[in-house]
């Protein structure tokens, strides 16, 4: 189970989509890709993700404060009414919020990022940080996602078309303007093409990471197994096991969770954190499995 496993995942997804009669919807957009393919993963993940100061400009020329969310509207899982993103917290009272824009609800990155945020939810609550988790898909897909991965529905919002991701300037993935199936683009990204950091992330799942937290507690069955390897860090094969669990869950629900428009399969997300009206953290995903460093994020928003 390595990069070959990810390719097998994409091939199965493609086969399932064809089996249900979904002809690929091809992107006709003219907006150019912003993915910096040459960027080294560690630098991209840790050194070029945070810009602070309400008066500063981001890489797309937008203001780095709550006004940068103008036009961003989200649909809560309750499905009642659309909500403007900058109305989800009281910036004037100095409230804090974490806006996690994940990818679509059948994406491995979404499931992994959600799992990380679930583990840190208590810490966020204790720091009075509101969690807003956004996924590309319908209300029905969001509800199924919450049921399957145990995420709190009250924290989840939807973007059925991915329009908010375009407003915020998030990476559109590999060759967004190419007139080919989104599934073929997904295959390329899973192999690391136009998806900086994906292959190193896959390898990290096998090799372990002394600087990362363990995924399984010592009370869990798998935690007891990995305890024999070591404690207090992410053990070799531990993250790979988590990803295998996610892959099994996703494949069994692919038809229900994946977007109808296949160009959304490669749309990447990002994470924003506000302290009052000031944007204190921004991370733009640059590849599959490459998302915000949650420890760094929490440190910035709670400082």
C-alpha atoms as an extended CHARMM CRD file, in Angstrom:
* protein
*
       303  EXT
         1         1  UNK       CA              0.0000000000        0.0000000000        0.0000000000  PROA      1               0.0000000000
         2         2  UNK       CA              2.0000000000        2.9120000000       -1.2920000000  PROA      2               0.0000000000
         3         3  UNK       CA              1.6590000000        5.3660000000       -4.1740000000  PROA      3               0.0000000000
         4         4  UNK       CA              0.5310000000        2.3220000000       -6.1380000000  PROA      4               0.0000000000
         5         5  UNK       CA             -2.3090000000        1.9630000000       -3.6580000000  PROA      5               0.0000000000
         6         6  UNK       CA             -3.4070000000        5.5340000000       -4.3320000000  PROA      6               0.0000000000
         7         7  UNK       CA             -3.3880000000        4.8460000000       -8.0720000000  PROA      7               0.0000000000
         8         8  UNK       CA             -5.5040000000        1.7520000000       -7.5060000000  PROA      8               0.0000000000
         9         9  UNK       CA             -7.8950000000        3.9110000000       -5.5040000000  PROA      9               0.0000000000
        10        10  UNK       CA             -8.2740000000        6.3670000000       -8.3810000000  PROA      10              0.0000000000
        11        11  UNK       CA             -8.7400000000        3.5830000000      -10.9340000000  PROA      11              0.0000000000
        12        12  UNK       CA            -11.4850000000        2.0410000000       -8.8090000000  PROA      12              0.0000000000
        13        13  UNK       CA            -13.1320000000        5.4170000000       -8.4370000000  PROA      13              0.0000000000
        14        14  UNK       CA            -13.0400000000        5.9270000000      -12.2000000000  PROA      14              0.0000000000
        15        15  UNK       CA            -14.5390000000        2.4950000000      -12.7800000000  PROA      15              0.0000000000
        16        16  UNK       CA            -17.3170000000        3.1600000000      -10.2670000000  PROA      16              0.0000000000
        17        17  UNK       CA            -18.1180000000        6.4850000000      -11.9130000000  PROA      17              0.0000000000
        18        18  UNK       CA            -18.3830000000        4.8530000000      -15.3310000000  PROA      18              0.0000000000
        19        19  UNK       CA            -20.5020000000        2.0650000000      -13.8910000000  PROA      19              0.0000000000
        20        20  UNK       CA            -23.0490000000        4.5400000000      -12.5780000000  PROA      20              0.0000000000
        21        21  UNK       CA            -23.2280000000        6.2090000000      -15.9930000000  PROA      21              0.0000000000
        22        22  UNK       CA            -21.5540000000        9.4940000000      -15.1030000000  PROA      22              0.0000000000
        23        23  UNK       CA            -19.9480000000       10.9130000000      -18.2150000000  PROA      23              0.0000000000
        24        24  UNK       CA            -16.9620000000       13.0580000000      -17.3020000000  PROA      24              0.0000000000
        25        25  UNK       CA            -17.7340000000       16.7580000000      -17.1020000000  PROA      25              0.0000000000
        26        26  UNK       CA            -14.7740000000       18.6530000000      -18.4720000000  PROA      26              0.0000000000
        27        27  UNK       CA            -13.6070000000       21.9970000000      -17.2850000000  PROA      27              0.0000000000
        28        28  UNK       CA            -13.9000000000       24.8580000000      -19.7490000000  PROA      28              0.0000000000
        29        29  UNK       CA            -12.6440000000       27.5630000000      -17.4040000000  PROA      29              0.0000000000
        30        30  UNK       CA             -9.9650000000       30.0230000000      -18.4610000000  PROA      30              0.0000000000
        31        31  UNK       CA             -8.4190000000       30.7430000000      -15.0860000000  PROA      31              0.0000000000
        32        32  UNK       CA             -4.7980000000       29.6680000000      -14.9130000000  PROA      32              0.0000000000
        33        33  UNK       CA             -3.4790000000       27.2200000000      -12.3470000000  PROA      33              0.0000000000
        34        34  UNK       CA             -1.6610000000       28.7090000000       -9.3890000000  PROA      34              0.0000000000
        35        35  UNK       CA              0.0750000000       25.5270000000       -8.2310000000  PROA      35              0.0000000000
        36        36  UNK       CA              3.8130000000       26.1670000000       -7.7900000000  PROA      36              0.0000000000
        37        37  UNK       CA              5.0110000000       22.7280000000       -8.8550000000  PROA      37              0.0000000000
        38        38  UNK       CA              8.6450000000       23.3550000000       -7.9880000000  PROA      38              0.0000000000
        39        39  UNK       CA              8.0590000000       24.1580000000       -4.3330000000  PROA      39              0.0000000000
        40        40  UNK       CA              9.6670000000       21.8290000000       -1.8190000000  PROA      40              0.0000000000
        41        41  UNK       CA              7.0450000000       20.2780000000        0.4700000000  PROA      41              0.0000000000
        42        42  UNK       CA              8.5770000000       21.2210000000        3.8120000000  PROA      42              0.0000000000
        43        43  UNK       CA              9.0830000000       24.8220000000        2.7910000000  PROA      43              0.0000000000
        44        44  UNK       CA              5.5790000000       24.9880000000        1.3970000000  PROA      44              0.0000000000
        45        45  UNK       CA              4.0740000000       23.4510000000        4.5000000000  PROA      45              0.0000000000
        46        46  UNK       CA              5.9580000000       25.2700000000        7.2320000000  PROA      46              0.0000000000
        47        47  UNK       CA              7.6690000000       28.3760000000        5.8790000000  PROA      47              0.0000000000
        48        48  UNK       CA              5.3070000000       29.8790000000        3.3090000000  PROA      48              0.0000000000
        49        49  UNK       CA              1.9120000000       29.3490000000        4.8440000000  PROA      49              0.0000000000
        50        50  UNK       CA              1.3910000000       32.1440000000        7.3360000000  PROA      50              0.0000000000
        51        51  UNK       CA              0.9400000000       35.8280000000        6.7160000000  PROA      51              0.0000000000
        52        52  UNK       CA             -0.2500000000       38.1080000000        9.4860000000  PROA      52              0.0000000000
        53        53  UNK       CA             -1.6070000000       41.6130000000        9.7660000000  PROA      53              0.0000000000
        54        54  UNK       CA             -4.9900000000       42.9750000000        8.7440000000  PROA      54              0.0000000000
        55        55  UNK       CA             -3.4430000000       45.5130000000        6.3780000000  PROA      55              0.0000000000
        56        56  UNK       CA             -1.1810000000       43.0670000000        4.5190000000  PROA      56              0.0000000000
        57        57  UNK       CA             -1.9550000000       41.6030000000        1.1130000000  PROA      57              0.0000000000
        58        58  UNK       CA             -2.0570000000       37.9160000000        0.2460000000  PROA      58              0.0000000000
        59        59  UNK       CA             -0.6000000000       36.3190000000       -2.8720000000  PROA      59              0.0000000000
        60        60  UNK       CA             -3.7810000000       37.0030000000       -4.8150000000  PROA      60              0.0000000000
        61        61  UNK       CA             -4.0120000000       40.6940000000       -3.8980000000  PROA      61              0.0000000000
        62        62  UNK       CA             -6.8660000000       40.2580000000       -1.4200000000  PROA      62              0.0000000000
        63        63  UNK       CA             -6.9760000000       41.8410000000        2.0180000000  PROA      63              0.0000000000
        64        64  UNK       CA             -5.8810000000       39.7010000000        4.9280000000  PROA      64              0.0000000000
        65        65  UNK       CA             -8.8240000000       40.4820000000        7.2160000000  PROA      65              0.0000000000
        66        66  UNK       CA            -12.4560000000       39.4440000000        7.5110000000  PROA      66              0.0000000000
        67        67  UNK       CA            -13.3740000000       41.6210000000        4.5360000000  PROA      67              0.0000000000
        68        68  UNK       CA            -11.5200000000       39.0750000000        2.4090000000  PROA      68              0.0000000000
        69        69  UNK       CA            -14.4680000000       36.7260000000        2.9610000000  PROA      69              0.0000000000
        70        70  UNK       CA            -16.9570000000       38.9810000000        1.2190000000  PROA      70              0.0000000000
        71        71  UNK       CA            -19.0020000000       36.9320000000       -1.2230000000  PROA      71              0.0000000000
        72        72  UNK       CA            -18.2030000000       33.6400000000        0.5390000000  PROA      72              0.0000000000
        73        73  UNK       CA            -21.5070000000       32.0000000000        1.5100000000  PROA      73              0.0000000000
        74        74  UNK       CA            -21.8310000000       28.5570000000        3.0990000000  PROA      74              0.0000000000
        75        75  UNK       CA            -24.7050000000       26.1120000000        3.4460000000  PROA      75              0.0000000000
        76        76  UNK       CA            -24.9860000000       24.5070000000        6.9130000000  PROA      76              0.0000000000
        77        77  UNK       CA            -25.7050000000       20.8010000000        7.1890000000  PROA      77              0.0000000000
        78        78  UNK       CA            -29.1110000000       21.7720000000        8.5550000000  PROA      78              0.0000000000
        79        79  UNK       CA            -29.7790000000       22.9710000000        5.0030000000  PROA      79              0.0000000000
        80        80  UNK       CA            -31.8990000000       25.8820000000        6.1640000000  PROA      80              0.0000000000
        81        81  UNK       CA            -30.3120000000       29.0740000000        4.8470000000  PROA      81              0.0000000000
        82        82  UNK       CA            -27.0520000000       30.1670000000        3.3300000000  PROA      82              0.0000000000
        83        83  UNK       CA            -24.7760000000       31.9780000000        5.7630000000  PROA      83              0.0000000000
        84        84  UNK       CA            -22.1480000000       34.5810000000        4.9240000000  PROA      84              0.0000000000
        85        85  UNK       CA            -18.8050000000       33.2610000000        6.1530000000  PROA      85              0.0000000000
        86        86  UNK       CA            -17.8880000000       36.5340000000        7.8720000000  PROA      86              0.0000000000
        87        87  UNK       CA            -21.0740000000       36.2850000000        9.9570000000  PROA      87              0.0000000000
        88        88  UNK       CA            -20.0860000000       33.0020000000       11.5910000000  PROA      88              0.0000000000
        89        89  UNK       CA            -18.2440000000       34.7920000000       14.4010000000  PROA      89              0.0000000000
        90        90  UNK       CA            -18.3010000000       38.2120000000       15.9940000000  PROA      90              0.0000000000
        91        91  UNK       CA            -15.0860000000       39.8130000000       14.7900000000  PROA      91              0.0000000000
        92        92  UNK       CA            -15.8620000000       43.0510000000       16.6190000000  PROA      92              0.0000000000
        93        93  UNK       CA            -15.8290000000       41.1820000000       19.9390000000  PROA      93              0.0000000000
        94        94  UNK       CA            -12.4960000000       39.5600000000       19.1570000000  PROA      94              0.0000000000
        95        95  UNK       CA            -13.9180000000       36.0680000000       18.7170000000  PROA      95              0.0000000000
        96        96  UNK       CA            -11.7210000000       33.4850000000       17.0210000000  PROA      96              0.0000000000
        97        97  UNK       CA            -12.5380000000       31.0740000000       14.2340000000  PROA      97              0.0000000000
        98        98  UNK       CA            -10.8430000000       28.3430000000       12.2350000000  PROA      98              0.0000000000
        99        99  UNK       CA            -12.1950000000       27.9440000000        8.6890000000  PROA      99              0.0000000000
       100       100  UNK       CA            -11.0570000000       24.6180000000        7.2520000000  PROA      100             0.0000000000
       101       101  UNK       CA            -11.9300000000       24.4060000000        3.5560000000  PROA      101             0.0000000000
       102       102  UNK       CA            -11.4650000000       20.7280000000        2.8170000000  PROA      102             0.0000000000
       103       103  UNK       CA            -11.8860000000       19.1380000000       -0.6020000000  PROA      103             0.0000000000
       104       104  UNK       CA            -14.9040000000       17.0710000000       -1.6810000000  PROA      104             0.0000000000
       105       105  UNK       CA            -16.4810000000       14.6380000000        0.7680000000  PROA      105             0.0000000000
       106       106  UNK       CA            -15.0850000000       11.5230000000       -0.9460000000  PROA      106             0.0000000000
       107       107  UNK       CA            -11.5010000000       12.7530000000       -0.9040000000  PROA      107             0.0000000000
       108       108  UNK       CA             -8.8300000000       11.0650000000        1.1960000000  PROA      108             0.0000000000
       109       109  UNK       CA             -7.4180000000       14.4390000000        2.2340000000  PROA      109             0.0000000000
       110       110  UNK       CA            -10.8140000000       15.5200000000        3.5810000000  PROA      110             0.0000000000
       111       111  UNK       CA            -11.1580000000       12.3780000000        5.6870000000  PROA      111             0.0000000000
       112       112  UNK       CA             -7.6320000000       12.6480000000        7.0710000000  PROA      112             0.0000000000
       113       113  UNK       CA             -7.8950000000       16.3630000000        7.8550000000  PROA      113             0.0000000000
       114       114  UNK       CA            -11.2660000000       15.8050000000        9.5310000000  PROA      114             0.0000000000
       115       115  UNK       CA             -9.7340000000       13.0940000000       11.6780000000  PROA      115             0.0000000000
       116       116  UNK       CA             -6.9660000000       15.4600000000       12.7940000000  PROA      116             0.0000000000
       117       117  UNK       CA             -9.4420000000       18.2180000000       13.6580000000  PROA      117             0.0000000000
       118       118  UNK       CA            -11.6090000000       15.7580000000       15.5860000000  PROA      118             0.0000000000
       119       119  UNK       CA             -8.6260000000       14.9190000000       17.7910000000  PROA      119             0.0000000000
       120       120  UNK       CA             -7.9670000000       18.6340000000       18.3900000000  PROA      120             0.0000000000
       121       121  UNK       CA            -11.6040000000       19.7150000000       18.8010000000  PROA      121             0.0000000000
       122       122  UNK       CA            -11.4520000000       19.7790000000       22.6030000000  PROA      122             0.0000000000
       123       123  UNK       CA             -8.3380000000       21.9410000000       22.5400000000  PROA      123             0.0000000000
       124       124  UNK       CA            -10.0840000000       24.3710000000       20.1780000000  PROA      124             0.0000000000
       125       125  UNK       CA            -13.1540000000       24.5100000000       22.4010000000  PROA      125             0.0000000000
       126       126  UNK       CA            -11.0480000000       25.2100000000       25.4990000000  PROA      126             0.0000000000
       127       127  UNK       CA             -9.4020000000       28.0820000000       23.6310000000  PROA      127             0.0000000000
       128       128  UNK       CA            -12.8150000000       29.4150000000       22.5190000000  PROA      128             0.0000000000
       129       129  UNK       CA            -12.0100000000       28.8840000000       18.8460000000  PROA      129             0.0000000000
       130       130  UNK       CA            -15.0250000000       28.1890000000       16.6520000000  PROA      130             0.0000000000
       131       131  UNK       CA            -14.4530000000       25.3570000000       14.1680000000  PROA      131             0.0000000000
       132       132  UNK       CA            -15.9780000000       25.6300000000       10.6950000000  PROA      132             0.0000000000
       133       133  UNK       CA            -15.3460000000       22.6440000000        8.4180000000  PROA      133             0.0000000000
       134       134  UNK       CA            -16.3090000000       23.1540000000        4.7750000000  PROA      134             0.0000000000
       135       135  UNK       CA            -16.5410000000       20.4540000000        2.1240000000  PROA      135             0.0000000000
       136       136  UNK       CA            -17.4410000000       20.4310000000       -1.5600000000  PROA      136             0.0000000000
       137       137  UNK       CA            -20.7490000000       18.6490000000       -1.9470000000  PROA      137             0.0000000000
       138       138  UNK       CA            -24.4310000000       18.6320000000       -1.0840000000  PROA      138             0.0000000000
       139       139  UNK       CA            -26.1110000000       18.6490000000        2.3110000000  PROA      139             0.0000000000
       140       140  UNK       CA            -26.9530000000       14.9600000000        1.8690000000  PROA      140             0.0000000000
       141       141  UNK       CA            -23.3160000000       14.1420000000        1.1620000000  PROA      141             0.0000000000
       142       142  UNK       CA            -22.2060000000       16.1770000000        4.1720000000  PROA      142             0.0000000000
       143       143  UNK       CA            -24.5850000000       14.3060000000        6.4540000000  PROA      143             0.0000000000
       144       144  UNK       CA            -23.3640000000       10.9370000000        5.1820000000  PROA      144             0.0000000000
       145       145  UNK       CA            -19.7760000000       12.0890000000        5.6560000000  PROA      145             0.0000000000
       146       146  UNK       CA            -20.4880000000       13.0940000000        9.2670000000  PROA      146             0.0000000000
       147       147  UNK       CA            -22.1900000000        9.7870000000       10.0060000000  PROA      147             0.0000000000
       148       148  UNK       CA            -19.3510000000        7.7910000000        8.4730000000  PROA      148             0.0000000000
       149       149  UNK       CA            -16.4170000000        9.5740000000       10.1240000000  PROA      149             0.0000000000
       150       150  UNK       CA            -18.0770000000       10.7390000000       13.3420000000  PROA      150             0.0000000000
       151       151  UNK       CA            -17.6700000000       14.4620000000       12.7140000000  PROA      151             0.0000000000
       152       152  UNK       CA            -20.0080000000       16.9190000000       14.4580000000  PROA      152             0.0000000000
       153       153  UNK       CA            -22.7220000000       18.1050000000       12.0440000000  PROA      153             0.0000000000
       154       154  UNK       CA            -22.8860000000       21.4790000000       13.7670000000  PROA      154             0.0000000000
       155       155  UNK       CA            -19.3270000000       22.1870000000       12.5980000000  PROA      155             0.0000000000
       156       156  UNK       CA            -19.8640000000       21.2340000000        8.9480000000  PROA      156             0.0000000000
       157       157  UNK       CA            -20.8890000000       23.4400000000        6.0210000000  PROA      157             0.0000000000
       158       158  UNK       CA            -21.2630000000       22.7610000000        2.3090000000  PROA      158             0.0000000000
       159       159  UNK       CA            -20.2540000000       24.3150000000       -0.9800000000  PROA      159             0.0000000000
       160       160  UNK       CA            -22.0810000000       22.3320000000       -3.6920000000  PROA      160             0.0000000000
       161       161  UNK       CA            -20.2920000000       23.9540000000       -6.6490000000  PROA      161             0.0000000000
       162       162  UNK       CA            -16.8890000000       24.9060000000       -5.2590000000  PROA      162             0.0000000000
       163       163  UNK       CA            -17.5550000000       28.5770000000       -6.0150000000  PROA      163             0.0000000000
       164       164  UNK       CA            -16.1600000000       29.7360000000       -2.6620000000  PROA      164             0.0000000000
       165       165  UNK       CA            -12.8700000000       28.0030000000       -3.4200000000  PROA      165             0.0000000000
       166       166  UNK       CA            -12.5660000000       30.0370000000       -6.5990000000  PROA      166             0.0000000000
       167       167  UNK       CA            -13.4330000000       33.2510000000       -4.7330000000  PROA      167             0.0000000000
       168       168  UNK       CA            -10.6990000000       32.5210000000       -2.1920000000  PROA      168             0.0000000000
       169       169  UNK       CA             -8.2020000000       31.6020000000       -4.8990000000  PROA      169             0.0000000000
       170       170  UNK       CA             -7.4360000000       28.0880000000       -3.7390000000  PROA      170             0.0000000000
       171       171  UNK       CA             -5.3870000000       25.8170000000       -5.9770000000  PROA      171             0.0000000000
       172       172  UNK       CA             -7.4950000000       24.1810000000       -8.7050000000  PROA      172             0.0000000000
       173       173  UNK       CA             -5.2180000000       21.1720000000       -9.0330000000  PROA      173             0.0000000000
       174       174  UNK       CA             -3.3220000000       19.7070000000      -11.9590000000  PROA      174             0.0000000000
       175       175  UNK       CA             -3.9840000000       21.1110000000      -15.4550000000  PROA      175             0.0000000000
       176       176  UNK       CA             -7.3280000000       22.7330000000      -14.5370000000  PROA      176             0.0000000000
       177       177  UNK       CA             -7.9470000000       24.0250000000      -18.0730000000  PROA      177             0.0000000000
       178       178  UNK       CA             -7.0500000000       20.7840000000      -19.8810000000  PROA      178             0.0000000000
       179       179  UNK       CA            -10.0400000000       19.3020000000      -21.7220000000  PROA      179             0.0000000000
       180       180  UNK       CA             -9.7020000000       15.8250000000      -20.2110000000  PROA      180             0.0000000000
       181       181  UNK       CA            -11.5320000000       13.8290000000      -17.5710000000  PROA      181             0.0000000000
       182       182  UNK       CA            -11.1090000000       14.9230000000      -13.9810000000  PROA      182             0.0000000000
       183       183  UNK       CA            -10.4210000000       11.3000000000      -13.1280000000  PROA      183             0.0000000000
       184       184  UNK       CA             -7.3260000000       11.2820000000      -15.3420000000  PROA      184             0.0000000000
       185       185  UNK       CA             -6.1290000000       14.4730000000      -13.6680000000  PROA      185             0.0000000000
       186       186  UNK       CA             -6.7380000000       12.8240000000      -10.2950000000  PROA      186             0.0000000000
       187       187  UNK       CA             -4.6210000000        9.8440000000      -11.3470000000  PROA      187             0.0000000000
       188       188  UNK       CA             -1.7760000000       12.1910000000      -12.2250000000  PROA      188             0.0000000000
       189       189  UNK       CA             -2.0290000000       14.0270000000       -8.9090000000  PROA      189             0.0000000000
       190       190  UNK       CA             -2.0450000000       10.7860000000       -6.9370000000  PROA      190             0.0000000000
       191       191  UNK       CA              1.2340000000        9.9790000000       -8.6970000000  PROA      191             0.0000000000
       192       192  UNK       CA              2.6100000000       13.3510000000       -7.6060000000  PROA      192             0.0000000000
       193       193  UNK       CA              2.2070000000       15.1740000000      -10.9260000000  PROA      193             0.0000000000
       194       194  UNK       CA              1.0650000000       18.7390000000      -10.2860000000  PROA      194             0.0000000000
       195       195  UNK       CA              0.6560000000       17.7690000000       -6.6380000000  PROA      195             0.0000000000
       196       196  UNK       CA              3.7840000000       18.8580000000       -4.7080000000  PROA      196             0.0000000000
       197       197  UNK       CA              4.2870000000       17.0190000000       -1.4640000000  PROA      197             0.0000000000
       198       198  UNK       CA              2.0050000000       14.0570000000       -2.1380000000  PROA      198             0.0000000000
       199       199  UNK       CA              4.7170000000       11.4300000000       -2.5980000000  PROA      199             0.0000000000
       200       200  UNK       CA              6.7350000000       12.6380000000        0.4410000000  PROA      200             0.0000000000
       201       201  UNK       CA              3.4990000000       12.5060000000        2.4540000000  PROA      201             0.0000000000
       202       202  UNK       CA              2.8220000000        8.9340000000        1.3360000000  PROA      202             0.0000000000
       203       203  UNK       CA              6.3540000000        7.9460000000        2.3250000000  PROA      203             0.0000000000
       204       204  UNK       CA              5.9990000000        9.7060000000        5.6820000000  PROA      204             0.0000000000
       205       205  UNK       CA              3.0430000000        7.4440000000        6.3670000000  PROA      205             0.0000000000
       206       206  UNK       CA              5.3510000000        4.4520000000        6.1480000000  PROA      206             0.0000000000
       207       207  UNK       CA              8.5420000000        5.8340000000        7.6220000000  PROA      207             0.0000000000
       208       208  UNK       CA              6.9230000000        7.5730000000       10.5880000000  PROA      208             0.0000000000
       209       209  UNK       CA              7.6310000000       11.0510000000       11.9210000000  PROA      209             0.0000000000
       210       210  UNK       CA              9.4130000000       11.7350000000       15.2190000000  PROA      210             0.0000000000
       211       211  UNK       CA              8.0110000000       15.2790000000       15.2130000000  PROA      211             0.0000000000
       212       212  UNK       CA              4.3580000000       14.2510000000       14.7900000000  PROA      212             0.0000000000
       213       213  UNK       CA              1.8200000000       13.0240000000       17.3050000000  PROA      213             0.0000000000
       214       214  UNK       CA              0.6830000000        9.3900000000       17.3650000000  PROA      214             0.0000000000
       215       215  UNK       CA             -2.6520000000        8.6420000000       15.7180000000  PROA      215             0.0000000000
       216       216  UNK       CA             -3.7460000000        5.8130000000       17.9890000000  PROA      216             0.0000000000
       217       217  UNK       CA             -4.0110000000        5.9800000000       21.7690000000  PROA      217             0.0000000000
       218       218  UNK       CA             -2.6220000000        3.2300000000       23.9510000000  PROA      218             0.0000000000
       219       219  UNK       CA             -6.1960000000        2.2470000000       24.8710000000  PROA      219             0.0000000000
       220       220  UNK       CA             -7.0260000000        1.3460000000       21.2790000000  PROA      220             0.0000000000
       221       221  UNK       CA             -6.2370000000       -2.0730000000       19.8590000000  PROA      221             0.0000000000
       222       222  UNK       CA             -4.0090000000       -0.6690000000       17.1350000000  PROA      222             0.0000000000
       223       223  UNK       CA             -2.4520000000        1.6820000000       19.6630000000  PROA      223             0.0000000000
       224       224  UNK       CA             -1.3520000000       -1.2800000000       21.7420000000  PROA      224             0.0000000000
       225       225  UNK       CA              0.1710000000       -2.8230000000       18.6290000000  PROA      225             0.0000000000
       226       226  UNK       CA              2.1140000000        0.3040000000       17.7020000000  PROA      226             0.0000000000
       227       227  UNK       CA              3.2150000000        0.7850000000       21.3160000000  PROA      227             0.0000000000
       228       228  UNK       CA              5.6480000000       -2.0580000000       20.7680000000  PROA      228             0.0000000000
       229       229  UNK       CA              7.3610000000        0.1260000000       18.1720000000  PROA      229             0.0000000000
       230       230  UNK       CA              7.4990000000        3.2760000000       20.2850000000  PROA      230             0.0000000000
       231       231  UNK       CA              5.4470000000        5.8660000000       22.1640000000  PROA      231             0.0000000000
       232       232  UNK       CA              4.8990000000        9.6100000000       21.9350000000  PROA      232             0.0000000000
       233       233  UNK       CA              5.3600000000       10.0330000000       18.1930000000  PROA      233             0.0000000000
       234       234  UNK       CA              3.9690000000        8.8880000000       14.8510000000  PROA      234             0.0000000000
       235       235  UNK       CA              5.3010000000        5.3770000000       14.4210000000  PROA      235             0.0000000000
       236       236  UNK       CA              6.2900000000        3.7650000000       11.0830000000  PROA      236             0.0000000000
       237       237  UNK       CA              3.2120000000        2.5280000000        9.1930000000  PROA      237             0.0000000000
       238       238  UNK       CA              0.8640000000        4.2260000000       11.6720000000  PROA      238             0.0000000000
       239       239  UNK       CA             -0.3320000000        6.9880000000        9.3460000000  PROA      239             0.0000000000
       240       240  UNK       CA             -0.3720000000        4.5340000000        6.4490000000  PROA      240             0.0000000000
       241       241  UNK       CA             -2.7950000000        2.4190000000        8.4890000000  PROA      241             0.0000000000
       242       242  UNK       CA             -5.0350000000        5.4510000000        9.0680000000  PROA      242             0.0000000000
       243       243  UNK       CA             -5.0300000000        6.1660000000        5.3350000000  PROA      243             0.0000000000
       244       244  UNK       CA             -5.8800000000        2.5810000000        4.5340000000  PROA      244             0.0000000000
       245       245  UNK       CA             -8.8600000000        2.8030000000        6.8910000000  PROA      245             0.0000000000
       246       246  UNK       CA             -9.9650000000        6.0100000000        5.1740000000  PROA      246             0.0000000000
       247       247  UNK       CA             -9.5530000000        4.4750000000        1.7340000000  PROA      247             0.0000000000
       248       248  UNK       CA            -11.7630000000        1.5190000000        2.6280000000  PROA      248             0.0000000000
       249       249  UNK       CA            -14.4380000000        3.8790000000        4.0010000000  PROA      249             0.0000000000
       250       250  UNK       CA            -14.3030000000        6.1370000000        0.9440000000  PROA      250             0.0000000000
       251       251  UNK       CA            -14.4360000000        3.3870000000       -1.6590000000  PROA      251             0.0000000000
       252       252  UNK       CA            -17.5280000000        1.8470000000       -0.0940000000  PROA      252             0.0000000000
       253       253  UNK       CA            -19.3050000000        5.2300000000       -0.3330000000  PROA      253             0.0000000000
       254       254  UNK       CA            -17.7620000000        6.7190000000       -3.4610000000  PROA      254             0.0000000000
       255       255  UNK       CA            -20.9740000000        6.8840000000       -5.4980000000  PROA      255             0.0000000000
       256       256  UNK       CA            -22.8020000000        8.6790000000       -2.6890000000  PROA      256             0.0000000000
       257       257  UNK       CA            -20.0270000000       11.1010000000       -1.6810000000  PROA      257             0.0000000000
       258       258  UNK       CA            -18.1940000000       12.0460000000       -4.8800000000  PROA      258             0.0000000000
       259       259  UNK       CA            -19.1490000000       15.1920000000       -6.8280000000  PROA      259             0.0000000000
       260       260  UNK       CA            -21.2010000000       14.9570000000      -10.0070000000  PROA      260             0.0000000000
       261       261  UNK       CA            -18.9230000000       17.4770000000      -11.7080000000  PROA      261             0.0000000000
       262       262  UNK       CA            -15.6120000000       15.6610000000      -12.1330000000  PROA      262             0.0000000000
       263       263  UNK       CA            -13.5840000000       18.8720000000      -12.3740000000  PROA      263             0.0000000000
       264       264  UNK       CA            -14.1790000000       19.2180000000       -8.6220000000  PROA      264             0.0000000000
       265       265  UNK       CA            -12.2310000000       15.9970000000       -7.9910000000  PROA      265             0.0000000000
       266       266  UNK       CA             -8.9560000000       17.9000000000       -8.1750000000  PROA      266             0.0000000000
       267       267  UNK       CA            -10.0500000000       21.1700000000       -6.5450000000  PROA      267             0.0000000000
       268       268  UNK       CA             -7.8360000000       21.7300000000       -3.5280000000  PROA      268             0.0000000000
       269       269  UNK       CA             -8.7300000000       23.5720000000       -0.3470000000  PROA      269             0.0000000000
       270       270  UNK       CA             -7.0790000000       25.6340000000        2.3410000000  PROA      270             0.0000000000
       271       271  UNK       CA             -7.3270000000       26.8460000000        5.9080000000  PROA      271             0.0000000000
       272       272  UNK       CA             -7.9490000000       30.3140000000        7.3260000000  PROA      272             0.0000000000
       273       273  UNK       CA             -7.8000000000       31.3620000000       10.9770000000  PROA      273             0.0000000000
       274       274  UNK       CA             -9.0550000000       34.6870000000       12.3170000000  PROA      274             0.0000000000
       275       275  UNK       CA             -8.5500000000       36.3880000000       15.6440000000  PROA      275             0.0000000000
       276       276  UNK       CA            -11.2370000000       39.0390000000       15.6140000000  PROA      276             0.0000000000
       277       277  UNK       CA            -11.0970000000       40.5720000000       12.1450000000  PROA      277             0.0000000000
       278       278  UNK       CA             -7.4040000000       39.7840000000       11.6520000000  PROA      278             0.0000000000
       279       279  UNK       CA             -6.3160000000       36.8620000000        9.5290000000  PROA      279             0.0000000000
       280       280  UNK       CA             -3.5110000000       35.2630000000       11.5360000000  PROA      280             0.0000000000
       281       281  UNK       CA             -3.0530000000       32.0970000000        9.4890000000  PROA      281             0.0000000000
       282       282  UNK       CA             -3.6000000000       31.0140000000        5.9220000000  PROA      282             0.0000000000
       283       283  UNK       CA             -2.5530000000       27.7730000000        4.2810000000  PROA      283             0.0000000000
       284       284  UNK       CA             -3.3190000000       26.9200000000        0.6650000000  PROA      284             0.0000000000
       285       285  UNK       CA             -3.2330000000       23.1810000000       -0.0230000000  PROA      285             0.0000000000
       286       286  UNK       CA             -0.7470000000       22.4360000000       -2.7990000000  PROA      286             0.0000000000
       287       287  UNK       CA             -1.3130000000       18.7510000000       -3.2780000000  PROA      287             0.0000000000
       288       288  UNK       CA             -3.2300000000       15.6840000000       -2.1940000000  PROA      288             0.0000000000
       289       289  UNK       CA             -2.6060000000       14.8620000000        1.4960000000  PROA      289             0.0000000000
       290       290  UNK       CA             -0.8650000000       18.2280000000        1.9770000000  PROA      290             0.0000000000
       291       291  UNK       CA             -2.9460000000       20.2910000000        4.3910000000  PROA      291             0.0000000000
       292       292  UNK       CA             -2.3960000000       22.7360000000        7.2520000000  PROA      292             0.0000000000
       293       293  UNK       CA             -0.1620000000       21.9320000000       10.2070000000  PROA      293             0.0000000000
       294       294  UNK       CA             -2.8150000000       21.9220000000       12.9240000000  PROA      294             0.0000000000
       295       295  UNK       CA             -0.3680000000       22.4850000000       15.7970000000  PROA      295             0.0000000000
       296       296  UNK       CA              1.0030000000       25.6030000000       14.0980000000  PROA      296             0.0000000000
       297       297  UNK       CA             -2.5150000000       26.7120000000       13.2480000000  PROA      297             0.0000000000
       298       298  UNK       CA             -3.7440000000       26.4370000000       16.8450000000  PROA      298             0.0000000000
       299       299  UNK       CA             -0.6620000000       28.2490000000       18.1130000000  PROA      299             0.0000000000
       300       300  UNK       CA             -1.3320000000       31.1650000000       15.7640000000  PROA      300             0.0000000000
       301       301  UNK       CA             -5.0530000000       31.5010000000       16.4560000000  PROA      301             0.0000000000
       302       302  UNK       CA             -4.7270000000       31.1790000000       20.2430000000  PROA      302             0.0000000000
       303       303  UNK       CA             -1.6530000000       33.3930000000       20.6770000000  PROA      303             0.0000000000
